[in-house]
Amino acid sequence: MSRPGATYVYTASQIANGAAPANVGIIPSTNIVNVNLNWEQIFDSRVDAGFFMTNATDEVYPVNTGGGYGSAGFGDVLMGAPRMWGIRVRCSFGE
């Protein structure tokens, strides 16, 4: 049996506060889509497999600021995870 699935995560814009009191910015809103497809008991066997992809649209987005502007001379921003994908395989033993 195949089972497709997806998740959608919306995060509203946020205020980001840097190191200096006046160093305030806005982190924009994000729309992240994750997808997966699982296939159970492949050809009536004991093997299951699944495919997954996070951040399917490969959105580039900041998630936080470290406030490094005051110390390093430039702003530092922590970016969200890029698109990632993979497969899972599971084999069941016994009844």
N, C-alpha and C positions, 0 to 999 in steps of 0.2 A: 504494500500500500504506500503510495506517495502522499506526502503531506507538505504542501507549500505554506510558507508563512512570511510575514513581514511585520516590522515595527516602525512606527514613525514617532520621532521625538522632536517636539518644538520647545525651544528655550527662548523666552522673551529677552529683549535687550536688558543689559545690566550696567550699573554704575561701577566703574573700576577706579579705585583710588591708588595713586602712585605713592612714591616716597615723600614728596613734598606736599604740604597741605593744599596747594593750588594745582597740583598735578592730578586732575580728575578727568577721566575720559569715559566713553561709552563703549561697551562690548556689544556688537550688534546681535540681533536675534539669529537663531540657527534653525535649520530644518534638516534633520538627519534621518535617513532611511536605511534600515537593515533588512536583509532578506535571507531566507533559508529554504532549503528543500531537503526533506528527509525521505528515504526509501527504506521501508521496514521489510524484513524477511525477503531479501532479494531472491527472486525465482524460487520461492518456498524454501529457502535455506535459513540458516541461523545467523546470517550476516545482515546487518543494517548499515546503511551509509547515509551521509548527509553532507550537503554543501552549504556554506554560509558566506555571507559578505556583509561587512559592517561599513557604514558610510558609503553606500552604493553609488551616490552621486558625486563622490570624491570632493565634498565641500571643504574648502580651506577656511578655517574659522579660529579666532582667538577664544580662549577660555578663561584667561586670567592675565594680569600684568604683575610683574614682580617689583615694579617701582624702581628699576635700576637707573633711571634717567639721572637722578641726582648724584649717584656715585660713579657711574661709568661714562656719562656724557651722552648716552643714547638710551632710548626706551627699550625695555626687554618685555617680550610678550610670550606667554606659553600658548602654543597652538594645539588644537584638538587633533585627535588621531586621524591619520589619512585612511583611505580605503584599504581594507584588509580582507582577504578571503582565504578559505581553506576547506578541507574536507575532514570528515570524521568517519571512522570505520569501527564497528563494534561486532564482536562475535560472541554469541551466547553458548555456554556449555551446560549440559545437563537439561533437565526438564524445566 
